[in-house]
Amino acid sequence: MYHLTVQTQNQTREEISKMKQRPTKATNDGHSTLPQSHQYPEIHGSHHQLCQFIKHIPVAIAMLDKEMRYLATSGMWLQYWQLESDEIIGNQHDQLFPNLPESWDKQAKKCLLGIIDQFDLEHLITAPTPNGFIQRVKWNVKSWYIDEGIIGGLILSIEEITPDKQLQQQLELTQLATDNAADAIFWMTIDGQICYTNKQGCNFLGYSESELLELTIHDIDLELSVEVWQTHWQEVKNQNSLRLESNFLTKKGDILPVEINVNYLEFQGNEYQCAFVRNISQQNQINLHLREAKEQLQAVLNAVPGLVSWVDADLRYIGVNQHLANAYNLPIETFINQEVGFLQTSPEFNNFVYEFFAKPDWNYAKEVKTNVRGNTRTYLIVAQKYYRDEVSLPSAVFVGLDITERLEMEASLRNSQKKFRQQAYQLEQTLQKLNSTTTQLIQKQKMSFLGQLITGVVHEVNNPINFISGNIAHAIKDVKDLLNLVDIYQQNYPRLLPEIEDIELDFIQEDLPKLLDSIMAGAERIGDVVSSLKQFSTAEEESIKAVDIHKGLDSTLLILQNQFQGKGGRPDISLMKNYGSLPKVECYPGQLNQVFMHILTNAIDSLEEKHEDLVTKNISNQPFEPQILISTKVKDNSVEIAISDNGSGMTEEISSRIFEPLFTTKHTEKNIGLGLSISQELIVEKHHGKLYCNSLAREGTEFIIEIPIKFYSSS
């Protein structure tokens, strides 16, 4: 650290600027007296004195400001770099020395920031001269300060590293490395005397250096007695180097197993042995553990009930377990280092190994057949790659499990399962036929009873309806005549008796015709219902007829009209018809009407269920408006009837089962689960059509019926 006194930095820069403008002359002078070109201007004051001082210092030194510009240099500096003062004063340091190491700049910046006071750096450098000679130098860089304690710049000095000095440094470094080597080093003369040892040699045996230098190799090496020393010496001399293991005796009397690398050397006419000694007690312990682990691993693998082998990346066996060796009646050692496939009895296994090593996969499994003692066996081979060390290619272990009996059992089981599946299929077909027959019987019985009941009801209702319908016209005519007669009496006898006034004759004259018209309309309505009942359960349902589909739908809707009316707080069901232009369809009209009845009943139940659910959950953001839409149209050679509702809908799981016999999501007393099953059978089996549904939970359901316009028999 240098403390310098200057007036101001501005003054310094002005003086330097004047110095750079003055001409110089080149003359030769000694180290203490510079050439004329190296003379500095006559500047008075402390800065001039400092420059004069630096100029005459008999070392290579230079002074830089904070911007790394040269302020002053010694004559030795200019002479060393073969420069003139006008080539350096005021110039940037990195302009003269552009190839300095990056570490030089980093350390210099730390000095200028005050982080460190100085640093030393040694490296090769190219001189900033035309010939550009290369020299190894050592830099010493320190910061200098002005009066205010502020860093003003850097002081640089260099020291040339000569070849002799480099050699000396290398020798010192070699000696330092030898003294601090991790291995013990001993030098012995021809008579076995120890003439040198390093620190590790002393620590190794527990002696001091002086104690060891008084001993011979016979005192510490139990294998090298005086008798065998000369033989050993001659062997090392003949071979120049020798590697061996021995046992060393420590100062405490402990015996250490060691590995020795000894070399024969001649120096200045004398013969020496240089021994590098390493303690291998830990290594021996590790080797022992490795042997034990290997034996344990071999025992474990021998216990594996399968064929185990290790294969190296060069496709040679590293080892096998006892089961594999026994399978081919060979000792384990026979396989070691043999190429895969040397037995030529397992081509599938060989191909499996080649295939696995060619794959990037780290594990693989495959069934292969191999010949073991003349018998073909099937093995499940499982392969896994692993690294034996950090530099070699991956090896692999293969484990083969005999699955011959298992495959035979699986084949037998598959055959049994096939038979069971066939039996189960036949049983299922029989059950389906039974269910179908049962359903048909129930339906026929039901429809037969319903037909008989409706026929009786129609017969009993038809007679009084005919009587009413036949006489109501006469009654209306007679009533009109009586009312006319009353009018005539009123005109001729305007004065009425009190008894006649109490009868309210005016009201009777107005209301009686209306009453008779209502009776007439009721009779006609009953006649329509009777006609619909007859059409719905006609006795001719077993015969094919060309019918108007719309009439069948309307007759069914008329029968169900009561269920469309709101009950128990439920709003009325809105019915919308979107009938297309349909031709007459050849079908069993009674059966088709049954299908309409089942589907419409299902839709009404779904709407009631949704209403009850909304009421239970108290969901009243928007009033529920139940709706049923019936659409018809011609589709190719068929007619399509779509019946949709905005009810509760169904999940996919439920909708996939709705056509199963006896499947229902409603209470059994309300529905036994046969309606839709019967409907599908009537449409698909009887009419060779289609019946399917589309449904979304909480959004609604649509049933679609497709039947051919022209009926054709499957026979």
Summary of the structure (lengths in Angstrom):
residues: 715
radius of gyration: 60.1
end to end distance: 121.2
largest distance: 183.1
contacts: 1924
relative contact order: 0.04
helix: 46%
strand: 24%
